[in-house]
Amino acid sequence: MIQTGNDELRSYQVGSIHAELRSLTVSDDREGMLEGTPHLHRRFRLMSIDKQMAATPHLYVHDLDKIRADAKARVEEWLPRERAYAQLTSWWTPEDAAGFGQTVLSVMWFQTAAQDPFAYLATIVGPLDWTTLARFEPFDD
């Protein structure tokens, strides 16, 4: 498992916004599975993602439409084994923001063990629109 903390900040360009990586976790997406098929795994993963997205509206899941289409088509190919989850922050704030704070975006994706999660994250977030996807979090006074 890879984890980074505040002492190891990396910067990413997300559309026109400069953001900093606050955390990155990579874990085995099939850990604990005793049996199953790629299709069943994909369906369970989609249920889990839907729950996460309902609880975290600022979560962007890379290739979600493709994962949904593959589940619908009953594709019998495993998702890449590693699930990565990153949290990025930026000092950019929306014009209508009340008070001081920061904006936050969480990103989830699946990758192989051979892929560098930091580099892969850069390719995912580069074309995204931070101003649409990120959530404003005000600082406590």
Buried (B, 14 or more C-beta within 10 A) or exposed (E): EEEBEEEEEBEBBBBEBEBBBBBBBBBEBBEEEEEEEBBEBBBEBBEEBEEBBEEBEBBBBBBBEEBBEBBEEEBEEBBBBBBBBBBBBBEBBEEEBEEEBBBBBBBBBBBEEEBEBBEBBBEBBEEBEBBEBBBBBEEEE
